[in-house]
Amino acid sequence: MTIPVSPQRRFGRTRRFVLAFLVILALTVGLFFIASVLFEADPDGHKVRDWLSASRYGLFVWRLTIYTGLCWAWFYVVRPQVVKKSPGQSLHRLEWMAAGFIIVIEFAAWRSVLA
C-alpha cells in the first residue's frame, strides 16, 4: 500500500531538485569560463605555477584555517550528536581516515618543496 503524496509536496521536491541542478550547472559553466580565461592568458601554465609557488605559505595558512574550522565543527557540533546515536569503533576509524586524508593532501601540496 502506497501513501499518497500531495501535489504541493511533490512540486517542492521537484523545485529543490531543479534548483540544485541549476546551481551545479551554473558553477560548472563558471569554472569552465574561468579555466578558459586562464588558459588564454597563460597557455603553458608557468605564471600559475610561479604564483602557486610564491604564495604556498599563504595557501597553507588558508588550508589550516579551513581544517581548524572543520575540526571545531566536528568536535563541538556534530560529534556529540553522533556519539549519542552510534557509539563504537567505526567513528574512531572514520576520524583517523579523515586525518590521514588531510595528511596525504598536504604531502601532495608540498611535494615540490619536499623533493
CYANA upper distance limits for C-alpha pairs under 8 A (distance plus 0.5 A):
  5 VAL  CA      9 ARG  CA      7.21
  5 VAL  CA     10 ARG  CA      7.17
  6 SER  CA     10 ARG  CA      6.85
  7 PRO  CA     11 PHE  CA      6.51
  8 GLN  CA     12 GLY  CA      6.75
  9 ARG  CA     13 ARG  CA      6.91
 10 ARG  CA     14 THR  CA      6.76
 11 PHE  CA     15 ARG  CA      6.46
 12 GLY  CA     16 ARG  CA      6.68
 13 ARG  CA     17 PHE  CA      6.68
 14 THR  CA     18 VAL  CA      6.60
 15 ARG  CA     19 LEU  CA      6.51
 16 ARG  CA     20 ALA  CA      6.57
 17 PHE  CA     21 PHE  CA      6.57
 18 VAL  CA     22 LEU  CA      6.57
 19 LEU  CA     23 VAL  CA      6.66
 20 ALA  CA     24 ILE  CA      6.70
 21 PHE  CA     25 LEU  CA      6.55
 22 LEU  CA     26 ALA  CA      6.49
 23 VAL  CA     27 LEU  CA      6.64
 24 ILE  CA     28 THR  CA      6.62
 25 LEU  CA     29 VAL  CA      6.66
 26 ALA  CA     30 GLY  CA      6.51
 27 LEU  CA     31 LEU  CA      6.58
 28 THR  CA     32 PHE  CA      6.70
 29 VAL  CA     33 PHE  CA      6.62
 30 GLY  CA     34 ILE  CA      6.70
 31 LEU  CA     35 ALA  CA      6.55
 32 PHE  CA     36 SER  CA      6.57
 33 PHE  CA     37 VAL  CA      6.75
 34 ILE  CA     38 LEU  CA      6.64
 35 ALA  CA     39 PHE  CA      6.48
 36 SER  CA     40 GLU  CA      6.65
 37 VAL  CA     41 ALA  CA      6.75
 38 LEU  CA     42 ASP  CA      6.42
 38 LEU  CA     43 PRO  CA      8.11
 39 PHE  CA     43 PRO  CA      5.22
 39 PHE  CA     44 ASP  CA      8.34
 39 PHE  CA     45 GLY  CA      8.05
 42 ASP  CA     46 HIS  CA      7.52
 42 ASP  CA     47 LYS  CA      7.01
 42 ASP  CA     48 VAL  CA      8.05
 45 GLY  CA     49 ARG  CA      6.59
 46 HIS  CA     50 ASP  CA      6.52
 47 LYS  CA     51 TRP  CA      6.56
 48 VAL  CA     52 LEU  CA      6.59
 49 ARG  CA     53 SER  CA      6.64
 50 ASP  CA     54 ALA  CA      6.55
 51 TRP  CA     55 SER  CA      6.57
 52 LEU  CA     56 ARG  CA      6.29
 55 SER  CA     59 LEU  CA      6.74
 56 ARG  CA     60 PHE  CA      6.49
 57 TYR  CA     61 VAL  CA      6.76
 58 GLY  CA     62 TRP  CA      6.74
 59 LEU  CA     63 ARG  CA      6.68
 60 PHE  CA     64 LEU  CA      6.65
 61 VAL  CA     65 THR  CA      6.65
 62 TRP  CA     66 ILE  CA      6.87
 63 ARG  CA     67 TYR  CA      6.61
 64 LEU  CA     68 THR  CA      6.51
 65 THR  CA     69 GLY  CA      6.72
 66 ILE  CA     70 LEU  CA      6.68
 67 TYR  CA     71 CYS  CA      6.57
 68 THR  CA     72 TRP  CA      6.60
 69 GLY  CA     73 ALA  CA      6.65
 70 LEU  CA     74 TRP  CA      6.54
 71 CYS  CA     75 PHE  CA      6.49
 72 TRP  CA     76 TYR  CA      6.24
 72 TRP  CA     77 VAL  CA      8.06
 73 ALA  CA     77 VAL  CA      5.67
 73 ALA  CA     78 VAL  CA      6.93
 74 TRP  CA     78 VAL  CA      5.42
 74 TRP  CA     79 ARG  CA      5.98
 75 PHE  CA     79 ARG  CA      5.70
 75 PHE  CA     80 PRO  CA      7.61
 76 TYR  CA     80 PRO  CA      7.35
 77 VAL  CA     81 GLN  CA      7.91
 78 VAL  CA     82 VAL  CA      6.85
 79 ARG  CA     83 VAL  CA      6.51
 80 PRO  CA     84 LYS  CA      7.00
 81 GLN  CA     85 LYS  CA      7.23
 82 VAL  CA     86 SER  CA      6.51
 82 VAL  CA     87 PRO  CA      8.00
 83 VAL  CA     87 PRO  CA      5.34
 87 PRO  CA     91 LEU  CA      7.73
 88 GLY  CA     92 HIS  CA      7.97
 89 GLN  CA     93 ARG  CA      6.69
 90 SER  CA     94 LEU  CA      6.61
 91 LEU  CA     95 GLU  CA      6.80
 92 HIS  CA     96 TRP  CA      6.75
 93 ARG  CA     97 MET  CA      6.60
 94 LEU  CA     98 ALA  CA      6.69
 95 GLU  CA     99 ALA  CA      6.76
 96 TRP  CA    100 GLY  CA      6.59
 97 MET  CA    101 PHE  CA      6.57
 98 ALA  CA    102 ILE  CA      6.78
 99 ALA  CA    103 ILE  CA      6.81
100 GLY  CA    104 VAL  CA      6.69
101 PHE  CA    105 ILE  CA      6.70
102 ILE  CA    106 GLU  CA      6.72
103 ILE  CA    107 PHE  CA      6.68
104 VAL  CA    108 ALA  CA      6.68
105 ILE  CA    109 ALA  CA      6.68
106 GLU  CA    110 TRP  CA      6.60
107 PHE  CA    111 ARG  CA      6.23
110 TRP  CA    114 LEU  CA      6.58
111 ARG  CA    115 ALA  CA      6.45
